[in-house]
Amino acid sequence: MIASFLSDGAMAQNVKLPEPDKKGGMPLMQALNERSSHREFNSKELTLDHLSELLWAACGINRQENGKRTAPSAMNWQDVKVYVFMKSGIYLYNEADHQLELKKDGDHRAAAGSQDFVAAAPVNLVYVSDYSLMKQAAEKDKEYYAGFDTGFISQNVYLFCASEGLNTVVRASVDHEALHRLMELKPEQHVVAGQTVGYKP
């Protein structure tokens, strides 16, 4: 479990994720049939194996020779990063090294969304787009591209959760400014949306 990499009273730290099982899961058509949104979650922490596979499915590297990911992005900008809010802290998913990098210690899950279930759910993903990576885009189009690229990642998460019997829901109800301050983001980084993941109650 996630909690297992921390002893009582220990500081949160970077987490090297185990290699994901890339041959598991249900057939694609069945996963599409099972895909749905749910707002009820068990508070049980995700196992490291589930967390590893969830994040790899979201936007992990699936072509090592060129660093391309499981989720497409316009012009291959890879502008969207996945931040993971858990009881132990806020982490950035480093897809190149397949690990979680600790950004802020402590339980900040309640800040990841306005709905009541967010604070108690084991995992909240927050999608952040770096507009500075969109070199060829007009300024007026960057928000559009950020939403587009986030949608690819969140659907990957939906399909993984359907395959593994996890509950998930993507959320637009986030306090963008408050999260920007909490996460100490740069001016060119923009919070796009959140997505909650957990076991069924």
Backbone as a chain_set.jsonl record, in Angstrom:
{"seq": "MIASFLSDGAMAQNVKLPEPDKKGGMPLMQALNERSSHREFNSKELTLDHLSELLWAACGINRQENGKRTAPSAMNWQDVKVYVFMKSGIYLYNEADHQLELKKDGDHRAAAGSQDFVAAAPVNLVYVSDYSLMKQAAEKDKEYYAGFDTGFISQNVYLFCASEGLNTVVRASVDHEALHRLMELKPEQHVVAGQTVGYKP", "coords": {"N": [[0.835, -1.195, 0.0], [0.261, 2.363, -0.389], [0.787, 3.684, 2.002], [2.661, 2.017, 3.076], [5.291, 2.636, 2.402], [6.086, 4.508, 4.127], [7.199, 4.819, 7.388], [5.811, 5.014, 10.714], [5.493, 8.353, 11.578], [7.486, 9.106, 9.854], [9.046, 11.213, 7.392], [7.482, 12.152, 4.31], [8.555, 11.077, 1.057], [10.393, 10.853, -2.087], [9.104, 8.449, -4.416], [9.918, 5.518, -5.907], [8.327, 3.887, -8.406], [6.97, 0.583, -8.916], [7.57, -1.568, -11.774], [5.102, -1.31, -14.259], [2.455, -3.627, -15.035], [2.096, -4.395, -18.2], [0.64, -6.088, -19.703], [-1.7, -6.787, -18.578], [-5.174, -6.42, -17.476], [-8.56, -5.852, -18.738], [-10.177, -6.647, -21.93], [-10.241, -4.038, -24.437], [-12.785, -3.212, -25.527], [-14.522, -4.155, -23.605], [-13.677, -2.681, -21.382], [-14.398, -0.121, -22.253], [-17.132, -0.451, -22.234], [-17.558, -0.713, -19.521], [-16.751, 1.713, -18.515], [-17.302, 4.496, -16.426], [-18.516, 7.218, -14.33], [-17.974, 7.751, -10.879], [-18.684, 8.822, -7.583], [-18.185, 7.867, -5.101], [-16.048, 6.534, -2.693], [-13.776, 4.195, -1.251], [-11.765, 4.624, 1.616], [-9.381, 3.304, 1.718], [-5.927, 2.99, 1.022], [-4.398, 3.086, -2.228], [-2.687, 0.289, -3.659], [0.856, 0.078, -4.297], [1.37, -1.135, -6.729], [-1.073, -0.763, -8.115], [-1.102, 2.035, -8.173], [1.19, 2.557, -9.664], [0.508, 1.408, -12.177], [-1.785, 2.867, -12.784], [-0.762, 5.501, -13.144], [1.087, 5.102, -15.199], [-0.666, 4.284, -17.211], [-2.071, 6.662, -17.461], [-0.253, 8.69, -18.511], [2.224, 7.563, -19.078], [5.534, 6.615, -20.304], [5.541, 4.995, -23.337], [7.076, 4.445, -25.491], [10.197, 4.091, -25.466], [12.322, 4.847, -27.062], [11.834, 7.371, -28.11], [10.586, 8.806, -26.141], [7.843, 9.158, -26.13], [4.366, 9.171, -25.088], [1.657, 7.363, -23.415], [-0.631, 8.855, -23.71], [-1.752, 11.083, -26.206], [-0.614, 14.358, -27.331], [-1.079, 17.703, -28.487], [1.063, 18.526, -31.146], [2.983, 17.034, -29.92], [3.674, 18.297, -27.526], [3.533, 17.602, -24.861], [2.534, 18.959, -22.65], [1.009, 18.681, -20.355], [1.22, 17.859, -16.994], [1.025, 15.438, -14.368], [-0.058, 15.749, -11.144], [-0.093, 14.259, -7.945], [-2.175, 13.936, -5.306], [-2.029, 12.771, -2.128], [-2.451, 11.193, 1.1], [0.023, 11.399, 2.311], [1.341, 13.46, 0.999], [1.923, 15.918, -1.658], [2.67, 14.989, -4.885], [4.678, 14.926, -7.875], [4.245, 13.272, -10.879], [6.841, 11.78, -12.445], [7.274, 10.854, -15.484], [9.356, 9.968, -17.1], [11.217, 8.706, -15.427], [9.521, 7.097, -14.129], [8.483, 7.594, -11.475], [7.396, 9.034, -8.338], [7.745, 12.339, -7.381], [8.292, 14.088, -4.528], [6.615, 17.043, -3.739], [5.331, 18.591, -1.851], [5.035, 18.125, 1.535], [2.655, 16.431, 3.664], [-0.945, 16.244, 4.24], [-2.922, 17.322, 1.807], [-5.225, 16.86, 0.461], [-7.867, 17.861, 0.578], [-7.713, 20.301, -0.65], [-7.724, 19.738, -3.294], [-10.125, 19.812, -4.589], [-13.606, 20.849, -4.562], [-15.714, 19.214, -3.767], [-17.207, 17.095, -1.252], [-16.237, 14.451, -1.085], [-13.616, 14.473, -1.943], [-11.575, 15.039, -0.054], [-11.332, 12.74, 1.49], [-10.869, 10.64, -0.227], [-8.446, 8.293, -1.495], [-6.643, 9.036, -3.574], [-6.063, 11.893, -5.484], [-5.808, 13.228, -8.598], [-4.26, 15.96, -10.126], [-4.296, 17.935, -12.9], [-1.94, 19.728, -14.702], [-1.083, 22.2, -16.951], [1.634, 23.356, -18.856], [2.006, 26.241, -20.334], [4.17, 27.37, -21.597], [5.399, 25.459, -23.089], [4.035, 25.221, -25.409], [4.999, 26.04, -28.122], [4.368, 26.793, -30.791], [1.814, 27.745, -30.627], [-0.875, 30.105, -30.704], [-1.528, 32.607, -28.251], [-4.214, 32.822, -27.51], [-5.184, 30.297, -28.005], [-4.128, 28.482, -26.244], [-5.378, 27.657, -23.857], [-7.401, 26.082, -24.878], [-5.917, 23.967, -26.091], [-4.729, 22.916, -23.782], [-6.943, 21.89, -22.392], [-7.793, 19.981, -24.203], [-5.581, 18.186, -24.291], [-5.49, 17.371, -21.631], [-7.879, 15.995, -21.519], [-7.327, 13.653, -22.976], [-5.569, 12.304, -21.226], [-7.136, 12.004, -18.91], [-9.149, 10.325, -19.847], [-7.694, 8.006, -20.367], [-7.164, 7.325, -17.717], [-9.772, 6.813, -16.847], [-10.35, 4.482, -18.373], [-8.424, 2.69, -17.431], [-9.253, 2.508, -14.753], [-11.797, 1.395, -15.086], [-11.057, -1.089, -16.085], [-9.735, -2.175, -13.883], [-11.572, -2.209, -11.865], [-11.841, 0.052, -10.265], [-13.105, 3.103, -8.805], [-13.733, 6.307, -10.279], [-13.745, 9.83, -11.03], [-13.75, 12.653, -13.099], [-13.063, 16.116, -12.52], [-14.124, 19.462, -12.762], [-14.462, 21.294, -10.843], [-12.449, 22.983, -9.203], [-10.357, 25.056, -7.226], [-8.614, 27.133, -8.884], [-6.75, 29.258, -8.481], [-6.082, 29.044, -5.746], [-4.961, 26.47, -5.69], [-2.805, 26.885, -7.387], [-1.199, 28.547, -5.829], [-0.748, 26.895, -3.551], [0.588, 24.696, -4.69], [2.798, 25.916, -5.594], [3.273, 26.77, -8.239], [4.645, 27.818, -11.415], [4.24, 30.976, -13.209], [3.548, 30.359, -15.865], [2.391, 27.897, -15.676], [-0.661, 26.119, -15.467], [-3.493, 25.107, -13.697], [-5.713, 22.656, -14.765], [-7.732, 20.647, -14.381], [-9.192, 18.243, -12.062], [-9.02, 14.827, -10.885], [-10.473, 12.183, -9.246], [-9.595, 9.138, -7.646], [-10.141, 5.826, -6.512], [-10.725, 2.823, -4.522], [-13.759, 0.905, -4.723], [-16.501, 1.574, -2.475]], "CA": [[0.0, 0.0, 0.0], [0.999, 3.626, -0.402], [1.244, 3.99, 3.357], [3.698, 1.092, 3.487], [6.635, 3.15, 2.179], [6.365, 5.442, 5.209], [7.036, 4.32, 8.742], [5.092, 5.98, 11.545], [6.223, 9.562, 11.898], [8.521, 9.395, 8.867], [8.735, 12.218, 6.392], [7.207, 11.671, 2.968], [9.757, 11.111, 0.234], [10.188, 10.396, -3.449], [8.707, 7.045, -4.464], [10.18, 4.794, -7.151], [7.195, 3.001, -8.628], [7.31, -0.693, -9.55], [7.297, -1.677, -13.204], [3.692, -1.639, -14.479], [2.109, -4.812, -15.82], [1.559, -3.871, -19.453], [-0.1, -7.15, -20.387], [-2.885, -7.099, -17.799], [-6.382, -5.661, -17.769], [-9.61, -6.457, -19.547], [-10.198, -6.197, -23.323], [-10.598, -2.631, -24.606], [-14.223, -3.009, -25.71], [-15.169, -4.38, -22.311], [-13.362, -1.515, -20.546], [-15.254, 0.973, -22.712], [-18.484, -0.746, -21.777], [-17.588, -0.548, -18.058], [-16.326, 3.065, -18.13], [-18.36, 5.306, -15.818], [-18.093, 8.127, -13.264], [-18.504, 7.451, -9.549], [-18.244, 9.787, -6.57], [-18.106, 7.185, -3.808], [-14.724, 5.925, -2.622], [-13.229, 3.605, -0.035], [-10.597, 5.399, 2.046], [-8.203, 2.435, 1.646], [-4.885, 3.474, 0.114], [-4.091, 2.252, -3.375], [-1.412, -0.419, -3.616], [1.866, 0.667, -5.176], [1.182, -1.695, -8.069], [-2.184, -0.065, -8.754], [-0.705, 3.417, -8.429], [2.145, 2.511, -10.768], [-0.187, 1.14, -13.429], [-2.668, 4.002, -13.014], [-0.01, 6.644, -13.669], [1.626, 4.747, -16.503], [-1.792, 4.347, -18.144], [-2.439, 8.067, -17.649], [0.654, 9.367, -19.451], [3.561, 6.998, -18.976], [6.302, 6.452, -21.529], [5.314, 3.693, -23.975], [8.076, 4.305, -26.555], [11.414, 4.574, -24.823], [13.274, 5.391, -28.033], [11.592, 8.796, -28.369], [9.956, 9.43, -24.98], [6.418, 9.447, -26.325], [3.569, 8.707, -23.962], [0.407, 6.648, -23.665], [-1.631, 9.857, -24.093], [-1.243, 12.029, -27.192], [-0.754, 15.796, -27.059], [-0.894, 18.502, -29.703], [2.454, 18.776, -31.525], [3.799, 16.307, -28.933], [4.189, 19.246, -26.536], [3.547, 16.976, -23.532], [2.413, 20.109, -21.758], [0.259, 18.37, -19.138], [1.853, 17.042, -15.964], [0.08, 14.882, -13.396], [0.279, 15.848, -9.728], [-0.824, 13.244, -7.196], [-2.453, 14.339, -3.929], [-2.297, 11.636, -1.251], [-2.394, 11.52, 2.529], [1.404, 11.687, 2.697], [1.887, 14.657, 0.378], [1.658, 16.218, -3.067], [3.758, 14.458, -5.69], [4.671, 15.077, -9.32], [4.599, 12.042, -11.582], [7.939, 11.889, -13.401], [7.032, 9.707, -16.358], [10.626, 9.485, -17.652], [11.818, 7.803, -14.443], [8.405, 6.354, -13.528], [8.512, 7.755, -10.026], [6.718, 10.179, -7.753], [8.657, 13.296, -6.769], [7.606, 14.835, -3.478], [6.617, 18.487, -3.906], [4.91, 19.224, -0.601], [4.702, 17.135, 2.553], [1.408, 16.637, 4.398], [-2.218, 15.884, 3.622], [-3.557, 18.483, 1.173], [-6.249, 16.347, -0.452], [-9.061, 18.709, 0.59], [-7.491, 21.436, -1.555], [-7.744, 19.265, -4.679], [-11.461, 19.952, -5.163], [-14.6, 21.405, -3.642], [-16.7, 18.232, -3.333], [-16.904, 16.501, 0.049], [-15.535, 13.17, -1.177], [-12.231, 14.659, -2.372], [-10.652, 15.045, 1.082], [-11.182, 11.41, 2.078], [-10.468, 9.668, -1.238], [-7.007, 8.05, -1.361], [-5.825, 9.668, -4.622], [-6.618, 12.932, -6.349], [-4.892, 13.683, -9.63], [-4.466, 17.336, -10.573], [-3.646, 18.087, -14.201], [-1.356, 21.059, -14.832], [-0.516, 22.441, -18.27], [2.685, 24.37, -18.96], [1.764, 26.945, -21.591], [5.429, 27.748, -22.248], [5.806, 24.366, -23.981], [3.238, 25.306, -26.645], [5.811, 27.022, -28.849], [3.752, 27.269, -32.031], [0.404, 28.078, -30.393], [-1.271, 31.47, -30.374], [-1.881, 32.712, -26.837], [-5.648, 32.618, -27.337], [-5.507, 28.886, -28.215], [-3.423, 27.617, -25.298], [-6.346, 27.049, -22.931], [-8.071, 25.036, -25.652], [-5.012, 22.83, -26.199], [-4.555, 22.337, -22.448], [-8.125, 21.086, -22.113], [-7.758, 18.854, -25.138], [-4.558, 17.231, -23.877], [-5.929, 16.821, -20.35], [-8.94, 15.038, -21.797], [-6.726, 12.372, -23.366], [-5.026, 11.657, -20.04], [-8.217, 11.618, -17.988], [-9.847, 9.161, -20.402], [-6.839, 6.854, -20.072], [-7.408, 6.979, -16.317], [-11.096, 6.191, -16.802], [-10.311, 3.126, -18.921], [-7.686, 1.863, -16.484], [-10.103, 2.26, -13.581], [-12.831, 0.441, -15.499], [-10.424, -2.395, -16.218], [-9.287, -2.67, -12.582], [-12.642, -2.163, -10.884], [-11.7, 1.23, -9.403], [-14.003, 4.227, -9.06], [-13.072, 7.559, -10.625], [-14.543, 10.894, -11.629], [-12.983, 13.846, -13.426], [-13.748, 17.241, -11.885], [-13.744, 20.827, -13.125], [-14.66, 22.127, -9.65], [-11.211, 23.182, -8.451], [-9.988, 26.455, -7.017], [-7.38, 27.229, -9.653], [-5.797, 30.177, -7.875], [-5.608, 28.481, -4.481], [-4.07, 25.362, -6.006], [-1.579, 27.451, -7.958], [-0.369, 28.997, -4.705], [-0.375, 25.744, -2.735], [1.526, 23.851, -5.416], [3.945, 26.771, -5.919], [3.458, 26.66, -9.675], [5.179, 28.976, -12.126], [3.166, 31.725, -13.893], [3.147, 29.722, -17.118], [1.706, 26.642, -15.38], [-2.078, 26.358, -15.222], [-4.308, 23.971, -13.279], [-6.786, 22.437, -15.735], [-8.837, 19.855, -13.815], [-8.812, 17.217, -11.108], [-9.664, 13.528, -11.067], [-10.386, 11.395, -8.024], [-9.486, 7.693, -7.893], [-10.096, 5.0, -5.321], [-11.466, 1.569, -4.555], [-15.199, 1.023, -4.484], [-16.833, 1.463, -1.053]], "C": [[0.872, 1.248, 0.0], [1.583, 3.903, 0.959], [2.45, 3.154, 3.747], [5.108, 1.635, 3.259], [6.999, 4.211, 3.206], [6.211, 4.743, 6.541], [6.348, 5.391, 9.566], [5.99, 7.16, 11.87], [7.299, 9.929, 10.895], [8.067, 10.485, 7.913], [8.397, 11.542, 5.07], [8.462, 11.853, 2.12], [9.407, 10.727, -1.192], [9.901, 8.897, -3.443], [9.015, 6.481, -5.846], [9.079, 3.763, -7.327], [7.639, 1.692, -9.267], [6.955, -0.683, -11.029], [5.834, -2.057, -13.414], [3.524, -2.918, -15.288], [1.403, -4.336, -17.086], [0.788, -4.919, -20.256], [-1.389, -7.519, -19.647], [-4.106, -6.331, -18.266], [-7.352, -6.407, -18.652], [-9.527, -5.981, -20.997], [-10.74, -4.776, -23.451], [-12.105, -2.426, -24.717], [-14.986, -3.23, -24.414], [-14.92, -3.208, -21.375], [-14.206, -0.311, -20.951], [-16.692, 0.778, -22.237], [-18.638, -0.497, -20.278], [-17.274, 0.883, -17.621], [-17.487, 3.884, -17.598], [-17.76, 6.202, -14.744], [-18.767, 7.737, -11.954], [-17.9, 8.426, -8.544], [-18.209, 9.186, -5.181], [-16.792, 6.394, -3.789], [-14.464, 5.318, -1.255], [-11.992, 4.418, 0.343], [-9.3, 4.584, 2.008], [-7.211, 2.967, 0.616], [-4.713, 2.526, -1.072], [-2.778, 1.508, -3.154], [-0.43, 0.287, -4.543], [1.741, 0.125, -6.592], [0.049, -0.983, -8.797], [-1.806, 1.373, -9.086], [0.258, 3.492, -9.609], [1.432, 2.353, -12.104], [-1.158, 2.265, -13.793], [-1.922, 5.148, -13.682], [0.624, 6.337, -15.012], [0.522, 4.794, -17.555], [-2.145, 5.799, -18.463], [-1.563, 8.738, -18.693], [2.073, 8.861, -19.324], [4.234, 6.883, -20.331], [6.036, 5.059, -22.103], [6.223, 3.459, -25.179], [9.375, 4.929, -26.061], [12.359, 5.255, -25.802], [13.059, 6.873, -28.312], [10.833, 9.497, -27.25], [8.495, 9.754, -25.154], [5.568, 8.661, -25.341], [2.303, 7.961, -24.396], [-0.714, 7.589, -24.077], [-1.033, 10.808, -25.124], [-1.332, 13.463, -26.68], [-0.479, 16.533, -28.355], [0.588, 18.781, -29.921], [3.459, 18.049, -30.629], [4.431, 17.261, -27.91], [4.355, 18.604, -25.167], [3.47, 18.052, -22.447], [1.755, 19.787, -20.423], [1.058, 17.441, -18.242], [0.791, 16.607, -14.96], [0.664, 15.018, -11.996], [-0.646, 14.924, -8.951], [-0.943, 13.69, -5.741], [-2.829, 13.092, -3.14], [-2.149, 12.082, 0.202], [-1.001, 11.97, 2.94], [1.974, 12.948, 2.064], [1.387, 14.877, -1.037], [2.891, 15.796, -3.86], [3.572, 14.834, -7.159], [5.056, 13.746, -9.936], [5.659, 12.345, -12.626], [7.845, 10.663, -14.302], [8.328, 9.142, -16.93], [11.282, 8.465, -16.732], [10.781, 6.915, -13.768], [8.503, 6.382, -12.003], [7.715, 8.987, -9.62], [7.742, 11.063, -7.065], [7.883, 14.138, -5.765], [7.75, 16.334, -3.713], [6.207, 19.212, -2.632], [4.449, 18.133, 0.361], [3.346, 17.455, 3.185], [0.171, 16.319, 3.575], [-2.928, 17.129, 3.104], [-4.694, 18.063, 0.248], [-7.475, 17.243, -0.523], [-8.937, 19.885, -0.362], [-7.632, 21.039, -3.017], [-9.113, 19.37, -5.327], [-12.463, 20.388, -4.113], [-15.623, 20.391, -3.142], [-16.237, 17.533, -2.053], [-16.037, 15.25, -0.053], [-14.05, 13.316, -1.453], [-11.254, 14.488, -1.21], [-10.378, 13.663, 1.638], [-10.733, 10.356, 1.069], [-8.944, 9.485, -1.207], [-6.13, 8.799, -2.355], [-6.642, 10.715, -5.365], [-5.529, 13.367, -7.319], [-5.252, 15.11, -10.009], [-3.623, 17.529, -11.826], [-3.219, 19.538, -14.398], [-0.694, 21.189, -16.197], [0.503, 23.574, -18.22], [2.566, 25.038, -20.328], [3.054, 27.294, -22.326], [5.921, 26.666, -23.207], [5.081, 24.417, -25.32], [3.848, 26.355, -27.579], [5.107, 27.618, -30.058], [2.325, 27.774, -31.84], [0.213, 29.57, -30.149], [-1.746, 31.497, -28.921], [-3.349, 32.381, -26.603], [-6.051, 31.145, -27.448], [-4.948, 27.964, -27.13], [-4.376, 26.951, -24.301], [-7.082, 25.901, -23.614], [-7.19, 23.791, -25.736], [-4.822, 22.142, -24.852], [-5.731, 21.437, -22.084], [-8.173, 19.827, -22.955], [-6.798, 17.782, -24.645], [-4.877, 16.609, -22.517], [-7.001, 15.764, -20.56], [-8.409, 13.676, -22.199], [-6.26, 11.6, -22.131], [-6.147, 11.165, -19.129], [-9.005, 10.428, -18.528], [-9.006, 7.9, -20.23], [-7.054, 6.372, -18.642], [-8.762, 6.288, -16.172], [-11.035, 4.732, -17.267], [-9.519, 2.19, -18.015], [-8.557, 1.514, -15.29], [-11.221, 1.28, -13.91], [-12.258, -0.96, -15.557], [-10.097, -3.018, -14.867], [-10.368, -2.637, -11.509], [-12.512, -1.039, -9.876], [-12.762, 2.262, -9.76], [-13.18, 5.464, -9.409], [-14.09, 8.557, -11.148], [-13.613, 12.079, -11.909], [-13.781, 15.064, -12.978], [-13.204, 18.573, -12.413], [-13.828, 21.76, -11.92], [-13.393, 22.147, -8.798], [-10.964, 24.676, -8.321], [-8.616, 26.661, -7.655], [-6.333, 28.111, -8.972], [-5.224, 29.629, -6.581], [-4.648, 27.317, -4.725], [-2.744, 25.86, -6.577], [-0.634, 27.905, -6.846], [0.141, 27.814, -3.886], [0.72, 24.917, -3.4], [2.781, 24.601, -5.843], [4.308, 26.646, -7.403], [4.047, 27.946, -10.255], [4.034, 29.709, -12.839], [2.668, 31.051, -15.16], [2.457, 28.372, -16.917], [0.272, 26.924, -14.956], [-2.782, 25.065, -14.821], [-5.49, 23.856, -14.231], [-7.981, 21.74, -15.092], [-8.277, 18.909, -12.773], [-9.52, 15.915, -11.433], [-9.396, 12.685, -9.819], [-10.418, 9.911, -8.351], [-9.455, 6.958, -6.567], [-10.841, 3.699, -5.517], [-12.939, 1.838, -4.295], [-15.494, 0.863, -3.0], [-17.398, 0.09, -0.709]], "O": [[2.055, 1.203, 0.34], [2.739, 4.311, 1.074], [3.192, 3.531, 4.654], [6.049, 1.135, 3.876], [8.101, 4.758, 3.165], [5.175, 4.128, 6.793], [6.304, 6.553, 9.162], [7.102, 6.993, 12.371], [7.965, 10.952, 11.053], [6.875, 10.661, 7.659], [8.949, 10.491, 4.742], [9.32, 12.679, 2.429], [8.279, 10.329, -1.482], [10.387, 8.166, -2.581], [8.438, 6.919, -6.841], [8.916, 2.87, -6.496], [8.574, 1.679, -10.068], [6.135, 0.119, -11.475], [5.361, -3.024, -12.816], [4.363, -3.245, -16.127], [0.244, -3.922, -17.04], [0.339, -4.646, -21.369], [-2.088, -8.452, -20.042], [-4.086, -5.677, -19.309], [-7.03, -7.442, -19.234], [-8.853, -4.986, -21.264], [-11.594, -4.358, -22.668], [-12.649, -1.541, -24.057], [-15.987, -2.56, -24.158], [-15.823, -2.78, -20.656], [-14.677, 0.436, -20.094], [-17.375, 1.739, -21.883], [-19.714, -0.117, -19.815], [-17.508, 1.231, -16.464], [-18.537, 3.966, -18.235], [-16.634, 5.98, -14.299], [-19.959, 7.435, -11.915], [-16.733, 8.802, -8.657], [-18.204, 9.913, -4.187], [-16.468, 5.682, -4.74], [-14.88, 5.86, -0.231], [-11.25, 4.854, -0.537], [-8.226, 5.135, 2.246], [-7.581, 3.341, -0.497], [-4.865, 1.313, -0.933], [-1.86, 2.04, -2.53], [-0.831, 1.005, -5.459], [1.983, 0.852, -7.556], [0.191, -0.634, -9.969], [-2.149, 1.877, -10.155], [0.153, 4.384, -10.45], [1.719, 3.08, -13.055], [-1.334, 2.58, -14.97], [-2.394, 5.705, -14.673], [0.694, 7.209, -15.877], [0.74, 5.284, -18.663], [-2.479, 6.125, -19.602], [-2.076, 9.297, -19.662], [3.024, 9.633, -19.446], [3.595, 7.033, -21.372], [6.278, 4.056, -21.433], [6.158, 2.407, -25.816], [9.614, 6.127, -26.218], [13.116, 6.144, -25.414], [13.996, 7.566, -28.709], [10.47, 10.665, -27.392], [7.951, 10.556, -24.395], [5.987, 7.625, -24.824], [1.94, 7.935, -25.572], [-1.661, 7.158, -24.735], [0.083, 11.293, -24.936], [-2.04, 13.744, -25.714], [0.259, 16.051, -29.214], [1.287, 19.217, -29.006], [4.637, 18.405, -30.586], [5.568, 17.063, -27.483], [5.221, 19.011, -24.392], [4.228, 18.049, -21.477], [1.92, 20.534, -19.458], [1.513, 16.379, -18.668], [-0.198, 17.303, -14.731], [1.73, 14.482, -11.695], [-1.833, 14.817, -9.258], [0.057, 13.807, -5.032], [-3.824, 12.434, -3.442], [-1.766, 13.218, 0.48], [-0.854, 12.822, 3.816], [2.988, 13.464, 2.535], [0.548, 14.134, -1.547], [4.012, 16.195, -3.545], [2.449, 15.034, -7.623], [6.07, 13.154, -9.566], [5.407, 13.08, -13.58], [8.28, 9.573, -13.932], [8.395, 7.947, -17.219], [11.839, 7.472, -17.199], [11.123, 6.079, -12.932], [8.591, 5.347, -11.343], [7.405, 9.855, -10.436], [8.526, 10.581, -6.248], [6.925, 14.821, -6.126], [8.861, 16.841, -3.867], [6.677, 20.317, -2.363], [3.581, 17.324, 0.034], [2.938, 18.615, 3.234], [0.245, 16.148, 2.358], [-3.475, 17.904, 3.889], [-5.084, 18.816, -0.645], [-8.071, 17.374, -1.592], [-9.945, 20.411, -0.834], [-7.658, 21.905, -3.891], [-9.255, 19.049, -6.507], [-12.196, 20.304, -2.914], [-16.337, 20.676, -2.181], [-15.039, 17.397, -1.803], [-15.188, 15.017, 0.808], [-13.29, 12.376, -1.22], [-10.21, 13.856, -1.372], [-9.309, 13.424, 2.2], [-10.263, 9.289, 1.464], [-8.224, 10.44, -0.918], [-4.999, 9.162, -2.03], [-7.76, 10.457, -5.812], [-4.46, 13.818, -6.907], [-6.427, 15.429, -10.192], [-2.41, 17.317, -11.821], [-4.028, 20.458, -14.277], [0.159, 20.378, -16.557], [0.258, 24.618, -17.615], [2.972, 24.477, -21.345], [3.042, 27.493, -23.541], [6.776, 26.935, -24.052], [5.472, 23.73, -26.264], [3.273, 27.423, -27.791], [5.232, 28.813, -30.324], [1.69, 28.191, -32.808], [1.021, 30.215, -29.482], [-2.301, 30.516, -28.426], [-3.692, 31.734, -25.613], [-7.149, 30.778, -27.029], [-5.272, 26.776, -27.109], [-4.18, 25.789, -23.946], [-7.352, 24.872, -22.994], [-7.659, 22.682, -25.48], [-4.76, 20.914, -24.788], [-5.542, 20.352, -21.535], [-8.543, 18.753, -22.482], [-7.153, 16.605, -24.586], [-4.563, 15.442, -22.282], [-7.029, 14.753, -19.858], [-8.97, 12.652, -21.81], [-6.516, 10.404, -22.001], [-6.105, 10.038, -18.636], [-9.481, 9.604, -17.748], [-9.555, 6.829, -19.971], [-7.118, 5.17, -18.383], [-8.882, 5.293, -15.457], [-11.605, 3.85, -16.624], [-9.891, 1.029, -17.845], [-8.6, 0.36, -14.862], [-11.554, 0.424, -13.09], [-12.902, -1.915, -15.125], [-10.167, -4.237, -14.71], [-10.109, -3.001, -10.362], [-13.01, -1.149, -8.755], [-13.258, 2.288, -10.887], [-12.074, 5.649, -8.902], [-15.154, 8.184, -11.643], [-12.797, 12.456, -11.067], [-15.011, 15.067, -13.038], [-11.994, 18.779, -12.497], [-13.326, 22.884, -11.964], [-13.281, 21.426, -7.807], [-11.32, 25.457, -9.203], [-7.586, 26.395, -7.035], [-5.161, 27.742, -8.899], [-4.022, 29.733, -6.337], [-3.634, 27.195, -4.038], [-1.687, 25.307, -6.276], [0.574, 27.677, -6.911], [1.328, 27.742, -3.567], [1.668, 24.489, -2.742], [3.713, 24.008, -6.386], [5.467, 26.448, -7.769], [3.952, 29.017, -9.654], [2.971, 29.126, -13.05], [1.489, 31.16, -15.495], [1.988, 27.767, -17.882], [0.013, 27.849, -14.185], [-2.683, 24.054, -15.516], [-6.19, 24.838, -14.48], [-9.116, 22.192, -15.241], [-7.063, 18.781, -12.611], [-10.505, 15.902, -12.171], [-8.253, 12.504, -9.4], [-11.17, 9.474, -9.222], [-8.823, 7.408, -5.611], [-11.502, 3.488, -6.534], [-13.311, 2.862, -3.723], [-14.811, 0.096, -2.321], [-17.729, -0.17, 0.448]]}, "num_chains": 1, "name": "protein.A"}
